[in-house]
Amino acid sequence: MVLAVRRPKQAKGSLRMPIPTPFHPRTSALCTSYRWKQWAGYYAVCSYEMNHEREYFAFRHAAGLLDVSPLYKYDVGGRDAAAFLSRVMARDVRKLKVGQVGYCCWCNEEGHVLDDGTVTRLDDTRVRVTAAEPALAWLDRNRRGFDVALEDVSERIATLALQGPNSREILKQVCGADVERLKFFRATATKLDGLAAVVTRTGYTGDLGYEVWVARDDALALWDALVAAGKPYGLEPAGLDALDVTRVEAGFILNGVDYFGARDCVIPSQKSTPYEIGLGGTVHLDRDPFVGQEALKREVARGSEWAFVGLEIKWDEMERLYDSFGLPPHLPATAWRTAVPVYANGKQVGQATSGTWSPLLKRNLALASLRTPHAKLGTPLEIEHTIEYQRRTLPATVVEKPFFDPERKRA
């Protein structure tokens, strides 16, 4: 059985426009910048003010509240739910205990990544999958022989990410569960200010944080409860610009930016395997057959052509380059997502796919896909940088990622 929930229809003859999330009455009233973007068909705030700095520092020094309802969400139910997902995902979902969350990717038969997301064991027979792109049709095509029911709950579930060092204290004010005991990548069903909710200790900022999942009709009550509880703790509503800086600091990969799902690729060279984009840790290779397993085994045997790394761009050299033009250093106001070439001894060896100046770390950082021989820690490279319409290069070094990994994230 497959149950799909359709997005609200547009008026006949109208252009396809984004639709509001369940939290839109609150977020739209607060978004004084009027800076929005489309995320999976929904309106999503870029930044509530003209600049995202307040929201970024809330994530890193207090707490930020982010609407992540546009995530695609699928409930897989039935006695074979875990076995089915283990067949279609690179991770062995059967190993997840009830109340545990796993980070996963799923591939085509050639071992190329289609998407990445999370799976949560809600109970013995029900697992929730989140995805960046629609996955219901693909799940349905692969479920033959399994006793499972698929349900698209994307429209039914409203979700907020509460992230930052004060997030636990805020949640304790309204949550019926003992959040002190909720471990990293764990989930619990609870009451939150009287609302039925699932709380997961997950997020995309690389910091201490939680995500709260409630029924759509409870969205505004959830927002109001968390905002009221968070006021003494410096809680700020936050948008995607601030999130983008934190996710680069955390070394998190993004579909459509740092890699492309295989279904969206036009030519083979645009496709990536889990090992090539830093998701090798999500692959449980030696087990029962799963989609893409044989191709991934062959890759492990021969070695991967590409590696996903962190780069640090030399700030002193950037200052010198700009000074040679009579200019002060200039960086984008937000994290950048336009890929730029990376060179070794004048030969292109890869591309930096996203990056940012880290206000907290005071470092110029990038995420990059490199030919494997050039991906070792400490390798000196050059990254392309355009100044006054002229293409130059700046020294960069392969460094450890995540760039930001506080102990409190897992403590």
N, C-alpha and C positions, 0 to 999 in steps of 0.2 A: 504494500500500500504506500502511495506517495501523496502527501497532503501539501499543497503549495498555497501560500498566501500571496495574492497579487498586490502590486503597488497600486495606489489609487489612480483611476483613469484621468487623463487630461481631457479638457474640453475638446470636442471635435473640431479639427482644423487648427488647433493651437500649437505653438511650438512646445517641445518637450522641455519643461522647466523643472528645477529641483523642487522637492516637496519638503514640508517641515518635519522635523523629528518630533517625538512626543514632548521634548523639552523646549520646543521653539517659543512658546509664550514667555518663557523666562529668558532664554538666551537672546532673543530678538530685542527685548526691552533693555538689555544690558549692553548690546553691541553698538556703542556710540560711534565706532569707526565705520560702520556699514561695510566692513570688509568680510565677504563671504566667499566660499568656494563650493563646488559641487563634490560630494563624496558619496559614491554608490547611489546616486540619484537623490540625495538629500542636501539641504542647506547645511553647511558647516562653517562655523566661525573661524576666520583666520586669526584675528586678534580683536579683543574687545575695545582696546584703545588703538590709536594710530600706530603705536609701537608695542611690541610684544614683551618688552623687558620686564615689566611688573609681573606678568604671568610666568615668565621663565624663572625669575627669582622666587616666586611663590612655590613653584615645583621644587626648587633646590633648597630653600631655606624655611619654608612653612608648609603650604599645601595648595595644590591646584585642583580644580574640579572641571572635568572635561566630558563632554557629551560624545560617547562612542557608539551610540545607537545604530549608525549606518553599517556597522559590521554585519555581514551575512551570518545568520545563525540557524543551524539545523539540528534538530533532535533526532537521534537514531535510537529506536526502541525495539525490544524483542530479545529473545534468549540468545540470539547470535550477534547482538549489537557490537560487542568488543571484537569478536572473531571477524566480523565483516570489515570493520574499520582497520583491523590488522592486515587484512588482505589488500586494502586499497591504499594504505598509508605506509610510508617507509618505517614508521615506528611500530613496535609491537604493543598495540593498545591494550592487549590482554594483561599486560604487566601492571597497568595502572589500577590502583585500589580505589574503592568507592571513596569519594571526597578528594581525589587527587586530580591535578591538571597536568597535561603534558603538552609540550610544544612539538608540533609535527610539520612535516611537509608531505606532499603526495605528488607522484610522478606518472608519466605515461610509460608505455611499454619500453621505450628507448632510454628510460632513466632520466628524462628531462623533467624538471620541476614544473608542475602546473600551478601550485600555490602553496602558501604556508599559513598556519594558524594554530589554534589550540583545540584540545579535546578535554572534556571534563566528565569524569565518571560520576554522574548524579546519583545513580543507584546501581543495583546488580544488572538491570536490563535497560538502562537509559544512559546515553552518552550525548553530550552537546558538542557540536563542532562549530568553530568560528572560522570565517574565511574572508579574505579581502575581495575575492571575485565570486560570482555565482558558481555554485558547485552541485546544486541539486540534480541536474540532469546527468552529470558525470557519476554521481553516487548511484543514481537509479540504474544507469547502464551496467554497473558492476555488481548489483546486488543479487543477481540470479543465483539460486542455490542456498541463499541465506534466509533465515526466518527473521526478517527485520521490517520495520515500518519507518519511512522517512517523512519528516515533517519540517517544512520551512516555517520557523517561528520568528523570522526576522522582524515582521511587523508587530508581533505580539509582545515582544520583550524590549523594554527600554533599559539602557545601560549607561551608567556614569562611572568614569575612572576618577578615583580619589587618590592622588599621588603626592608624595613628599614626606619629609621627616615628621610632620605633625599629623599625618593621615591616620595613624593608629589611635592617637588620643581623640581625634574628632569622631572616629567611628565608634569608639567606646561610649560616647555620650548618648548614642541612639540605638546601638545594636544589642540585640538580646543574646548574641553568642559571645563567648569568651575570645575576643579577637587577639588577646595577648598570646593565646595558645595556637592560633591559626598559623601554620607553618607556610613557608615559601612554596608557591605553586600548589596550594591546597584550597578546597572549597568547603563551604558549610551552608546549609539551609537554615534560615533564622528569621526573626522578626526585626524590622528596622523601623523604629518609631511606630510600631503597630502594623507595618506593611510586610506581607510575605515577600521574602527576598532570598536570593542566593548571593553570597559574598565570596569572591575568589581573591586570593592574594597574588594578583597578577597585575601587569601593566606594561607600558611601552616607554617609560621614562628611565629605566635602569635604576630606580630608587625604591625605597620603601613605598608600597602602594597597594591599593585594592581596587577591584571592580565590583560594582553592585548591580544586580540584575533583578528587575521587577516587572510586573505586568504593565502594559502600556498605560492603562487607566490610572496607575499609581505614580506615574512619572513626576508630575508636578509636586505631589506631596513628598516624594523622595528628595527632589531638589530643595524644597523649602526646609526640610528637616536637616539636611546636611549643611546648607548655608547658615542656618541658625546655630547649629552646633559648632560650625567652623569659625564663626566670627571672632571669638576670643583667641583663636589659634592662627590668625592671619590668612585664612582661606580666601582664594581668589578664583573666580571663573577663568578658565584658560582655553585658548584656541589652538589651532593646528600649527601656527608658526612657532610658538613656544615648544610644543611637543616635538617638532622637527629638530630643534636644536638638541633637546635632551636625548632623542633617540640616536642621533649621530654620536653624541658623547658616550652613549651606552653601547655603541657598535652594532645597533640593530639594523637588519636588512629590511628593505621596503620593496614590495612587488610593484613593478612599473617604474621603478627608479634605479635600484641597485641590481635588479634582475628583471626579466620579463617572463611571465607564465608562458609555457610552451605553446598554448593555444593561440596566443597573441603574436607569436613570432612569424615573420614573413620568410626568413631564410634560416637554415640550420645553425649558422654561427651565432644567432641571437639567443639560442637556447642554452640552458645551464643545467648541470646536475647538482645534487645537494652538496657534493664534495667541492665543487667549484665555487660555491657561494657561501661557504662557511656553515652549512647546515649538516655536515657529516655526522655531528653528534646526535642528530635526530634519526639516524638510519640504524636499524637493528637488522644487520645483513644476514646473519647465519641463523635462519629459522624457517618456518613454513613459508611456502611461496607467497610473494606479494607482487603487486604491479611494479614492474621496472627492476626487479631483483637481479635477473640474469645480466642485464646491461650494467648495473652498478657493480656486480661482482667482477665483470671484465674490466671496468675502470679501475677498481682497487688493484687488480693484478698488474695492470700496465702503468698506473699512476695517472693523476689528473693533470690536464693541460693548464688549467687555470687555478688560481687561489684568490681568496677574498681577504684583504688585509686592511690594516689601519696605516695611515700616513700622517706624519707631522711635517708641515711646511715651514721652512726656516723663516722666522719673523725678521731677523736682522737683515737677511738677504732681500726680503720684500721691501723693507725700509730703504735699502740702498738702491733698489731698482726704481722705486718711485722718486727718490731724491735725484736720480739721474735725469728725470723728466721735469724736475722742479716742482714736484707734487708731494703732498703728504700721503701716507698709505691709505688705500681705500678698499674696504671689504663690503660685500652685500649686507644689507640690514638684516636679512633672514638667512637661514640655511639655504645653500644652493643645491639644485638638483639637475643641472645641465652637465652631462659628462664631458670631461676634458682629457686629452691624451697625457699619458705618463711615459717618460723616456728613460732609457739607460744608454749612456754614451751616444746620444743622438738618435737612437733607434727606438721606435715606439714599442713598448712592452706591455701596454695595457691602458686602462682608463680609470680615472677617479670619477665615481658615479654620484657622490654627494659629499657635502662637507659644510663646515661652519667654523667661525671663530667661537671658541668656548669662553663665555664671560667668567665662568667659575674657575676653569683651569688655566686661563690666560694662554691658550695654545691655539694655533691654526691647524685644524684637523680635517681629514678627509677619509672616506672609505673608498677602496679601489679594488678592481679586478685586475690581476697581473698574471703574466706568464709565470708558471711555477718556479723556474730557475731564478727569478728576480724577486721572489716573495719572502725570502728569509729575513728574520728580524735584523735590523741594522743596515740593510742594503741601501746604499745611496742612490737616489733617482732624481729626475727632474720632472716637474709638473708644468704644463702649459699655463700661462697667465697672460691675458690681454690687457694692455695699458695703452691708452690713447690710440686705439685701433691697430696697435702693433702687437704681434704675438711674440712673447718672450717665454723663458722658462725660469722657474725658481727651484732651488734645491729642496728635496723632500727625502724623508727617511722612513723606511718601514718600521713601525713600532707596534708594541703590544696593544691589543684591544680586548675588552672594552677600555676606552680611555678613562671612563668614570665608573667605579664599581664599589660603592660604599658598603661597609660591613652591615649597616642597618637594613640593607635590602633583604638579606636572608636571616638576619638575627631574630 
